[in-house]
Amino acid sequence: MLKIKVLGAAEIIGRAAFLIEYKGKKLLLDYGVELTRPPKFPLHTKPRELSGLLITHAHLDHMGAAPYIYTSINVPLYTTKPTIDLSDLLIRDFLKLSGEYLPYEYLDFIYMRNSWNQVFYREEIEIPNTDFTIEFLDAGHIPGSAQIVINAGKHRILYTGDINTYSTRLQNPADLHYKDIDIAIIESTYADELHPNRRQLEKKFIERIEEIVDNGGVALIPAFALGRSQEVLLILYQRGFKGLISIDGMAITATNILLEGENKDYLKDATALKKAFRKANKIKKWKERKRIVKEPGVIIAPAGMLGGGAVVFYMNRVYENERNGIFLVGYQAPGTPGRVLLEEKVILRGSKPRKVKSQVYNFRFSSHTDQRGLEKIISKFNSDTKVIIVHGEPEGRATLKAICESKYSIEAYLPKLGDEFEFS
């Protein structure tokens, strides 16, 4: 009997965690947090019962709770090298910002890293003392991101993690060369949307930035330190933007990590990123921040949803000038400063809302696939494949379930937190 328990990411985007049990042995797939204050953790599982922890990629909503597993025991960890290197960076920052709320410390991440087993794409690995074998496939989401295929007896399970079926400047598309998947745990972040044409979106993005800069303004781009900052840097470079480009905060450290050693092998074009990064002005001191915010040019700074980081300093200095532009380039979760800016065109200074006079643009350079891409994944399955739809909002999950059942005659489930599935 195979059992799958949903410990997180059931009816929300984030806090991913799934427990796989077969013949009394258990594997944990991801263990992330929901980035509220305080952060919300997945349902608990007993670390001593785990034969392995498998992490798809280095975003906090997929690995931010993982060090907690290592407060009591060292569980074998399986992931790619970029994921473990980038997780180190993000966990350090997470502890700095939210440490008072977290039930672990950096030492527990050290224990986690010491338990690491490196995984390469398309490499089959046997989990010791179990009947599990695993294989990681490129997910196309961020560098080092993976889908996980698990073989357990006659069952072949796919967990997509966060997946992108489209090529971007930073990443190749996901590897969809599946074989005989009978159970799929699939994300549904944009299951009810179609992304705009990428080249047209890039063209419009560059045109708007050039308008702002040519008019003497600052084009501020709040971007996630990992993935989106590098993507934007590549778009500017490869589209031939001639103005001043500055990059700040954790985006600098993340880019350096991606360009180190074998991590470069997980990039679509490491040479292009290296050239784009070399051209960019790296901001590390307050006097530099104060200077560049007065000069026409582009500033790329985390955090992508305006919830903290270097971008807060810049926001407080650009929002009152209508010549400036703020370019949102990623998902803005409900309740975040980025969503408030998008919907109400205000920011909070202290506890007081301030009207934003600068131009506000929304360019969705998503690293998640859309409805069309999710259909492409589903089309690879057999009619008797069972699909568990997670990591999405209610409308998107319902849409994907309807597509599975009406178009492909595939049985699909919309689990609630704590639901458990059994397959004989």
N, C-alpha and C positions, 0 to 999 in steps of 0.2 A: 504493500500500500504506500503510495506517494501522497504526502501532505504538503500543502502550501498555505502558510498563514500570512495574512496582510498585517504587518506591524506599523505601517505608515504609508503616506501618499495614496490613501484610498479615495478620498473625495476632495483632495486639495492638490495644488502644485507644490511639491516639496515634502520634506520629512520622509524620504524614501527608506523603506526597510521591508524585506520579505524573507521569511524563514522557510527553507525547504527541508523536509524530513523524509528519509527513506531507510527502511530497515534499522530504525532506531538511531541513525546518524543524522546530524543537522548541519546545514550550511546557511549562513546569513548573507543575504545579498543587499549590500549598502546598509548604512545606518546613519541617516542624516537628521538635520534639525529643521524646524520651521523658524524662520528668522523674525520672531516676535520678541518682545521684551517683557519678561524673560523668554529665552528660546524654548520652544516646545520639542520634546524628545519623542521618539517612537515608543510603542509599547515595549515593555521589558522582555528580554529573553535571558535565560541563564547562561552566562559565558562558559561555564564548565561543561555544558552540554554541546558546545559547538566544535565541529571538526574543521571549520574554516570560515573566515570572513572574506568575502569577495567584493571589492569596491570598483564601481564602473568608472568614476572620474572624480576629479578634485574640485567639486563644488560643495559648499557646506550643507546644502540640502540633501546631499547624498553621502557625505562622510563626516559631517560636523559632530555627530554623537559617537563616532567610532572609538575615540580614545577612552571613553567610559568603559568599554568592554575590557580594557587592559588594566583597569584599576584592581582587578582581582586575579587575573590569569592571562598568560600569553597564548592567544589563539593564533594559529597560522593565518597570515594575511596574504592574499593573492591580488595583485594589481600590476599595472604597467609602471615603468620608471618615471615618466612625467607625472603620473598621478601621485606617487609617493613624495616626489620632490616638491610639487606644487601644494600638496596637502600640508606639508611642513610650514610653508609660507602662510597659508590661509588659517591654519590652526593657531599659529603664533598671534596673528592679528585678531582672531576671534577671541582668544584669551585676554588680549589687551583691552578689547572693547566690552566684552561680556563676561570676563572671568569670575566676577562676583556671583553670577547666576549658574556657573557650570560646575558639575560634580566631578570634574577631573582637572589635572594640571598638565603642564608641558611634559613633565617626566613620564606621564602615562602615554603621551604620543611617542616618546623615545622608546618605551617598551613595545609600542605598536610597530614602530619602524624596525626595531630589532627582530620582529616576528615576520618580516616581509619576505615573500617569495616572488621573485620577478617573473612576470608573464609577458610573453610576446604574442602578437596577433597570430592566429591560425596554428597555435601550438596546443596540442592536447596534453593535459596534465591529469595524472591520477592523484586523487586526494587520499593520503595514507590511511589505512585501516577503515576504509569505507568502500562502498560500491559506486561512488561518484567519480566521473571524469568530467573535466571542464575544458572549455575552449573560449578564448576571447576573440571577438571580431571588432574591427574598427567601427565605431559608432558615428564618426564624422561630426561630433558635437564640439569638442575642444581637443587640443593635443593630448594624446594618451587615453582618450575616452574609449570605452568598450561596451559592446553588447556581450552578454554571457550566455553560452550554450552549455547546458548541464545534461549529461547522460546519467540516468539512474534506472538500471534494469532496462525494461522495454521503453521507458519514457525518455523523450528528448525535449527538454524545456528551453525556451528562449526567453531571456529577460533583456529588453532593449535598452534599459537605462534611458538616458536622454539621447535622442537620435536625430540626425539630420541626413536626409537623402539627397541633398543638393550640394554641389560644389561651392565653396566660398574661396575668398582670397587666401585664407589661412589653412583650410582643411579640404581634403578630398571627401567625396560623399561616403556615406556608410556602406559597408560591405554587406550586401544582401544575398550572398550565395549560401542560402540555408539548404538544409536537407532533412526532410521528414520530421519537421517540428510538429509535435502533437499537443503541446501546451505552450502558450505564449503570454507573457506578462508584458504589456505594451503601454508606453506612455501616450498621453492624449492632450498635451498642452495646447496645441492649435488644431484640434480635430474638427472644429467648426469654422476654420478660416482657410483662405488661400493667400499665400504670400505674393506680393507684387513681383514683377519681373526684376531680377537682381541687377541686371545691367542698367535698366531704366532708372531704378531706384538710386544706384550709385551716381548716375549722370545728374539727376536732380539734386542729390546731396551735395556734390561738388559745386554745382551752379549756385546753390543757395549760400554755401560757405564763401565762395568767391565774391558774391554780392556784398556780404557782410564785411569781409576783409577789405575789399576795394573801396568801400565806403568809410574806411577808417575804424571799423569795429572789431571786437573780439568775438570769435566763434568758439564758444565753450562747449565741449563735448563730454558730459558725464558718461563714463563707460566702466563696465566691470573690468577689474584689473586683469583678470585672466580670460583671454579669448576675445572679448569685444574690443578692448584697447588695441590689441595687435591687429585685429581685422580692420579697424578704422585707420590705423597707421598705414597698412598696406593699401587700402583704397586710395588714400591721399597720395601716396608715393606712386603707385602704379597708374593712377589717373593723371599724374603730372601736375599736381598742385604745386605752385611756385612760391607760395608765401611761407612765413615763419610757422613752424610746427613745434610745439612744446609738449612734453609728456611729463607727468608728475606722479608722485606717490607710489603705491604698490605696483602700478603698471610697469614701472621701470624694473623692479626686482623680478616680476613675473616674466618679463621679456628676456632678461638675462638668463633665467633658469631655462627657458625654452631654447635658447641658443647654445646651451652647454652640452658638450659630449653627445651621447646617443639620443638625447631628447630632440635634437635637430631632425632625427629620422622620422619623427612623428608630425612634422610640418609639411605642408604641400610644397613650399618653396622657401627653404631656410635662407638661401642666399638673398632673396628679395626682402625678407624680413630683416636680415642683418643690415642691408643697405638702407632700408627705410628707417631703422632704429638709429643707425649711425648719423643719418641726416637730421634726426630730431634733436631738439634742444632738451636735455635732461635737467629737470628742475629739482634741486635738493635743498635749497636754502630759502629762508623767508624773504631775504632781500631780492632774490631772483623772482619769487612769486609776485612781490609788490611791483617789480619792474615790468614783467611781461604782461600783466593784466592791464597795463596802460598802453600797450603797443598793439597795432593791428596784427592779427594772426590767429592761429588755431591753438587751443589748449585742450589736451586730452587728460582727464583726471578722474580717478575713482572717487566716490562710489557711484555706480550706475543708476541707482534710485535716489541719489542725493541724501542718503541717510547718514553720511559721515565721510571722513576722509578729506583729501586735499580739495575736492570740488566745493566744499562748503565755503572755504575762504574765497574762492573765485566767484561763486554765486553771489555772495554778499557785496561784491564789487562790480558786477556786470549788470545786475537786474534792473537798475534804475535808468540805464541809457538805452534809448530805442535804436541806436545804431548797432548795438550788440545782438548776438544771436545765441540761444541755448538750444543745442541739438540733442534731443533724447534719442538714443540709438538701441534701446533694449526694452524688455518687458518692465512695466512699472506696476508693481503689486499694489492691490488696494490698501489704502491707509498710509502709503509711503509718501515722502515729500515729492517724489517724482510724479506720482499719480495726481496729487493735489495740484502741482504746477500744471500738468497737462489738462486737467478738467476745469480748474478755477483760475489759472494764471496768477497764482499768488505763492509766496514763500513765507515761511515763519522766521522772523528774527526775534529771538527770545521766545515769547509766547504770543507775539503780535503778528497777525498776517499783514504782509506788505504786497501791494499790487506790483506785478512785474511789467515793466515798460519795454524791456527788450523783446525781440522776436523769439517765439518758441516754436520749434519744429519737432516733429516726431517721425523718425526714420527707423522702421523695424528691421534691422539687420539680424534677424533671428538665427540662432544656432540650433533651433528645434525645427523639425520638419512640419509641414502643414497637412491638411486633409488629403491632398493629392499624394503626398509622400507616404502618409500612413496607409492609404489604399494600396500603394505600390508594395509595401511590406506585407499587407494582408493577402495580396494576390499570390504571394509565394507559398502560402499555407495550403494544406489539404482541406477538403470539406469537413473532415472529422476533427480538425484542430480545435482545441478549446482556447478561447482568448479571454484573458483577465485584463480589463481596462482600468488603468490607474493613472496617477500623476496628471490630473486634469480637473477642470471645473465642471459642474453638473451638465451644462449644455453641450460641451464638447464630448464628454464621456457618452452621453445619450446619443449624440450624433454618430459616434464611431460604432456604438453597439448596433444601431439601425443599419449602418452600412455593412457591417459584418453579416448580419442576419438576412437582410433583404437582397443585397447584391451578390454575396458570396456563399450564402447558406451555411455560415459558420456560427456555431454557438458562442455567445459572448456573455460575460458577466460584469456587473458593476458592483464590486465589493464595498462593504463598509469596513471601517477600522475594526480589526480583530477577527474578521471573517476568516474561516479556514475551509479549504477545498481538499477533497480526497479523491484520488484517482487510482482505480484498481488495475 
